[in-house]
Amino acid sequence: LKPVMERFGKLFREELGKELDHVTAVGFDSIYTVVEAIKKAGTDDPEILKSVLENDFKNFPTSTAMINYSPQDHQGSTMDGAVIVRLTPDIKWELVYEPRFWEN
């Protein structure tokens, strides 16, 4: 996730001149996932897209989650990629926990 998040954050800052926020990242991930599904499917037919998403999106990295859709799971993500940060008294963010599963 980190490479996707860093690239998207850099492009966002360059294009808009401001920092990326979580809501924007979630919106990006939704659009990015649909665009990639259309590319894989070769069509925008809803039934074909549903099948592609349910069967071909395994370990698909987005900026906020690793996506693993299935016919039973349309959420597709878990807390595996969650990062925990703390705001310190001097108003700085401190990384408390960062999973590094992408390095495996």
N, C-alpha and C positions, 0 to 999 in steps of 0.2 A: 504494500500500500504506500509505503513511504516514497518510492520513486514517482508514482502517479501523483500523489499529493504535492510533492515538491515541484514537479513540472507544472501542474495546474496552477499552483500558487504563484510561481514565477511568471507564467503567462498572464495571469489575472492582474498582478501588480503592474506588469509592463503595459498592458492594454488599458487598464482603468485607473492606475495610479493609487490604488488603495489595497488594504489587506483583505485577504479571503476570509470569509466567516463560514461557520458550519452549515447554515441554511443554504448558502450559495453552493457549497460543496455537495450537499445532498441533491440539490436540483441538477447540478452538473452530472452527478452519477446516474440519475434517472435518465437524462437525455442521452448520455454516453452509452448506457446499457441498451437502450432502444435502437440507437444508431448502429451499434455493433451487431445486434440481433438482426436488423434489416440486412446488413452486409452479409452475415452468415446465411440468412435465409434466401437472399437474392430476390426478395419480394417484401411488400408490406401487408400481405394477407394476414389478418388477425389469427386465424387458426394455425397457419404455418409458423408465425412468430411465437405463438404460445408453445408449440412443440419444440422450437429451437431453444427458447428460454428454459423450458423444463428439462430438456435433455442435453443441451450443448453448453450450458453455462456452469462449468465446474472450475472452481479456483480462479474465477474471473476477477482481476484486481480493479477496484475503483478507488477513488480518493478517500472513501470513508469505510469501506468494508471489502472483504473478500467474498464474492458472490458465489453461491452454490444453490441454484434453484433446482427444484424437482417437481414432479406432479403433486406431491404432498406438501411441499414447502415453497410458497410463493414469497415469503419474506427473504429467504436466500442468504441471510447473514447472521452471524453470531457475535458475541462480544470478544472473539479471539483477537481482533485487531484494535481493541479499545486502548486508548492512551489515557493515563491519568496525570493531570497537571494540577499544580497548586499555585495560587496567587500568594506571593510572599508579602510581608509587611511593607517592603520597599517597592511594592507594585511591580514585581517582575514575576514571570511565569517560571516555575520550577518543574522539571519533568520528574514525576514520581515513579511512573512505570511505563515502559514501552516494550511491547512484545517484539521479538525479532524473528518471527517465524519465516519472514521472506528471505532470510539469509540461509535457511536450511536447504 
